[in-house]
Amino acid sequence: MNPAIVKAVLDSPLSGVFVTLLAYRLALAANRRCHGHPLSNPVLIGVLLVLLWLWLSGSSYAQYMNGARFIQLMLGPATVALAVPLYGNLARLKRAALPLLLSIGIGGAAGMVSAAGLGWWLGLEQPVLVSLATRAVTTPIAMSLAGGLGGVPELAAMFVIVSGILGAVLAPPLFRLIGWHDDMLLGVATGVTAHGIGTARVFHLSETAGAFAGLAMGLNGVFTAMLLPWLVRALGLG
Amino acid sequence: MMRCAMAGDGMLDLMLWLLGYQLLGEVVVRLLGWPLPGPVLGLLLLFATLWLRRSVPATLQRETPRFLGHMSLLFIPAGGALMAYGPLLRSHGWQLALILLASTLATLLITALALKLLLRGRHK
């Protein structure tokens, strides 16, 4: 094809928006075709399709994000919107406020320590370790934390996405296997472990699980933002 | 026709609510220098508003599930960044995959177990 046309298409912010929406639409169709099987997770398939597009078209990540960042921008309003289902669970929230806060704190600490600890044991470098420690919080928090503490923001974003997909894929079957059938339990654990991607997944299973996942994601982000700088200094990683 | 227009207004009103609270959150966080992300404070402020009002406005009640039902879409762009890490993934890919898998499983189980034990303690 005419190189001028190819360049015009790749440089337009519209192609990033269009490709993302199309990848999501195809991923949804695949997810429905597979009757919602965890491995047909829409984020997982959507990301793979976008990577395929980047590879086939020769488009750079910067060119793609030129448009795709408008979609990413909606993550803020989506986070705010989680207040609505959360309010719907006000009664349960009131009854279990202290256990919720404590378990989210414990889970958040476990998330940071397990990732950074394993990385240290396997001999990875310090910027990678700091980035690993942020893997359980939502993308914008992870990126700003990693950047401020001597990690690599883009690496943190990658760990966050992979963890989110892993958590979203693993949590529901794992809980079924163990026989824990409480939507609150599933929601909180998924929110702490797999932030927004996990929240999006369990929201489809039950609105209650989604609401608690959103709460857990938000609070874990806050805890991590306060704890991690202190932890990095204490361990001398920064 | 009429119903169509109303549905469109619903999404518009939802965006005004959400962007308004996010903006409020961002401004407060920046002015006070809190380590909290703006959208998370926005979530807490909207939650506090609903609590004080003791009800959810009809627009929010109706439109929020429709909006959140497509939350997965919003995470796809960041996944494209994977492309930029070819070299690191080739040299340390297996180690990193193993770490993320183990840490994800550990965090899921520890969080759920902690909550289960803490809730049991309360019922007694």
Interface residues (C-beta under 8 A of the other chain):
Chain A: G16 T20 L21 A23 Y24 A27 N41 P42 V43 G46 V47 V50 L51 L54 W55 Y61 Y64 M65 A68 R69 I71 Q72 M74 L75 G76 P77 A78 T79 V80 A81 L82 A83 V84 P85 L86 Y87 G88 L90 A96 L98 P99 L100 L102 S103 I104 I106 G107 A110 G111 S114 A115 L118 G119 L122 L124 V128 L132 R135 A136 T138 T139 P140 I141 S144 E154 L155 A157 M158 F159 V160 I161 V162 S163 G164 L166 G167 L170 A171 L174 F175 W180 D182 M184 L185 L186 V188 A189 T190 V192 T193 A194 G196 I197 T199 A200 R201 F203 H204 E207 G210 G214 A216 G218 G221 V222 A225 M226
Chain B: L14 M15 L18 L19 Y21 Q22 G25 P35 L36 P37 G38 P39 V40 G42 L43 L44 L46 F47 L50 W51 V56 L60 Q61 T64 P65 F67 L68 G69 H70 M71 S72 L73 L74 F75 I76 P77 A78 G79 G80 A81 L82 M83 A84 Y85 L88 H92 Q95 L96 A97 L98 I99 L100 L101 A102 S103 T104 L105 A106 T107 L108 L109 I110 T111 A112 A114 L115 K116 L118 L119 G121 R122
